[in-house]
Amino acid sequence: MNPKITDSPVAAFGFDSAHCFIGGDWKPAIEGGVLELENPSTGERLCSIARGTQTDIDAAVVAAQTAMQTGWGRSTAVERGRALQRLSQLVLAHVDALAQIESLDVGKPLKQARADAVALARYCEFYAGAADKVHGETLPFMEGYTAFTLREPHGVTGHIVPWNYPMQIIGRSVGAALAMGNACVLKPAEEACLTALVFAELASQAGLPAGALNVVPGLGSEAGSALSAHTGVNHISFTGSFDTGVKIQTSAAQSVVPVTLELGGKSAQVVFDDANLDAALPFLVNAGIQNAGQTCSASSRILIQRSVYQTVLSRMAEHYTALQVGNALDDLHLGPLISVRQKDIVSSYIEQGSDLNKVAVGQLHEAAANGYFVLPTLFADVSPNHVLAQEEIFGPVQVLIPFDDEDDALAIANGTPFGLVASVWTNDGGRQMRMAKALRAGQVFINNYGAGGGVELPFGGVGKSGHGREKGFEALYGFSTLKTVAVAHG
């Protein structure tokens, strides 16, 4: 299905975008509020969404609790897996429509939005297959006892999803939570929630019982705050900024609710003089400018050994000058930033680099007009302590930093409060292992960056990048609680 883009990009899916999905039904926000979405490529109105508040979150939590007490809570792991497999197939059947909606809503070039839709299907597929493969253990214990552990769902899980990768983050958090038997309340970002709403409709078509998945759009300060503080929620998953993550964890702590936080990053790629530069260069650039740099795991710092520094600099600059920026539906290298506010933030950071060596910028496509565009910008010879090398910019800005030796590289790479992703480019096997162990990051890639999305690879950070893990089997463990049973039988 490829919905025709009318007043509502989701109209062909059979629901109104200005609705919440609660207890298996589409309904307007209880207090009647709506928010207007903009197309970031043009700055024009896109459609209306519901402005959910505390009352809608309350209703969604009750629906999720009811689902846990009835059909969904009593389902077997095999049944949950089959439901997620059906959902995966429905997502795949609508990949083109989802990509078009995401491009309009978020500003992603179509090929990137399509990759996200495929990834959403893959998450559902992975967790469908994993649902009945999470096992407890039998434990050696005293004579006359048999002891074992059980993995059980938390109950109601809250999911607060950001605007930069809605489909992927829904897949990795909601997919894992559903596989473990939790009932979910999803609060998508107010700037970008259309594919979350479509996902809810597809989940209903896949046969998920009423209340297993509920979606409440709205402001973070209203619906998001209500969800993180709700006493009926048993676990919170949040991806977003450090400051908001602190607020959510503080709020959830009042009810002693566990929280998984995936926050910001200032990820480094470290290039040694024995690296295969032909292999490295596409990763060095693309990992920084993908999704217009609006990626928690973006590689915004490139550390280069001095003996190859000028070579890498000139080759990256050549790549940068060929980058095209424009309307998301034109499917160029970069689309717009999500909002005028984000454009102003990123532009302010670029201004703070006015004293630096700006070696290259991309090009604005001639057809681009009133959208929230920022040209990708490459700075060279940047001090590791400069604000552009220390703070998360969340835009298409990369800095090049020279280093002398392995110890110098480690000191610089570990020299920020973040620790999400790192990459090392070297053909020295011993150095690969030393660096992998010493880098302070939740993921370390050797001679690659990102490993093709890595649905199977646990993902999360240390320090100000958060705690807990998503993706892979680790996510299933995070969305469950461990119960120990000891049976005395003589």
Stockholm file with secondary structure:
# STOCKHOLM 1.0

chainA/1-490         MNPKITDSPVAAFGFDSAHCFIGGDWKPAIEGGVLELENPSTGERLCSIARGTQTDIDAAVVAAQTAMQTGWGRSTAVERGRALQRLSQLVLAHVDALAQIESLDVGKPLKQARADAVALARYCEFYAGAADKVHGETLPFMEGYTAFTLREPHGVTGHIVPWNYPMQIIGRSVGAALAMGNACVLKPAEEACLTALVFAELASQAGLPAGALNVVPGLGSEAGSALSAHTGVNHISFTGSFDTGVKIQTSAAQSVVPVTLELGGKSAQVVFDDANLDAALPFLVNAGIQNAGQTCSASSRILIQRSVYQTVLSRMAEHYTALQVGNALDDLHLGPLISVRQKDIVSSYIEQGSDLNKVAVGQLHEAAANGYFVLPTLFADVSPNHVLAQEEIFGPVQVLIPFDDEDDALAIANGTPFGLVASVWTNDGGRQMRMAKALRAGQVFINNYGAGGGVELPFGGVGKSGHGREKGFEALYGFSTLKTVAVAHG
#=GR chainA/1-490 SS CCCCCSSSTTGGGTSCTTCEEETTEEECCTTCCEEEEEETTTTEEEEEEECCCHHHHHHHHHHHHHHHHSTTTTCCHHHHHHHHHHHHHHHHHTHHHHHHHHHHHHCCCHHHHHHHHHHHHHHHHHHHHHTTCCCCCEECCCTTEEEEEEEEECSEEEEEECSSSHHHHHHHHHHHHHHTTCEEEEEECTTSCHHHHHHHHHHHHTTCCTTSEEECCCCIIIIIHHHHTCTTCCEEEEESCHHHHHHHHHHHHTTTCCEEEECCCCEEEEECTTSCHHHHHHHHHHHHHGGGGCCTTCEEEEEEEHHHHHHHHHHHHHHHHTCEECCGGGCCSBCCCSCHHHHHHHHHHHHHTTTSEEEEECEECTTCCSSCCCCCEEEESCCTTSHHHHSCCCSSEEEEEEECSHHHHHHHHTCSSCCSEEEEECSCHHHHHHHHHHSCSSEEEESSSSGGGCTTSCBCCSGGGEESCBSHHHHHHHTEEEEEEEEECC
#=GC SS_cons         CCCCCSSSTTGGGTSCTTCEEETTEEECCTTCCEEEEEETTTTEEEEEEECCCHHHHHHHHHHHHHHHHSTTTTCCHHHHHHHHHHHHHHHHHTHHHHHHHHHHHHCCCHHHHHHHHHHHHHHHHHHHHHTTCCCCCEECCCTTEEEEEEEEECSEEEEEECSSSHHHHHHHHHHHHHHTTCEEEEEECTTSCHHHHHHHHHHHHTTCCTTSEEECCCCIIIIIHHHHTCTTCCEEEEESCHHHHHHHHHHHHTTTCCEEEECCCCEEEEECTTSCHHHHHHHHHHHHHGGGGCCTTCEEEEEEEHHHHHHHHHHHHHHHHTCEECCGGGCCSBCCCSCHHHHHHHHHHHHHTTTSEEEEECEECTTCCSSCCCCCEEEESCCTTSHHHHSCCCSSEEEEEEECSHHHHHHHHTCSSCCSEEEEECSCHHHHHHHHHHSCSSEEEESSSSGGGCTTSCBCCSGGGEESCBSHHHHHHHTEEEEEEEEECC
//
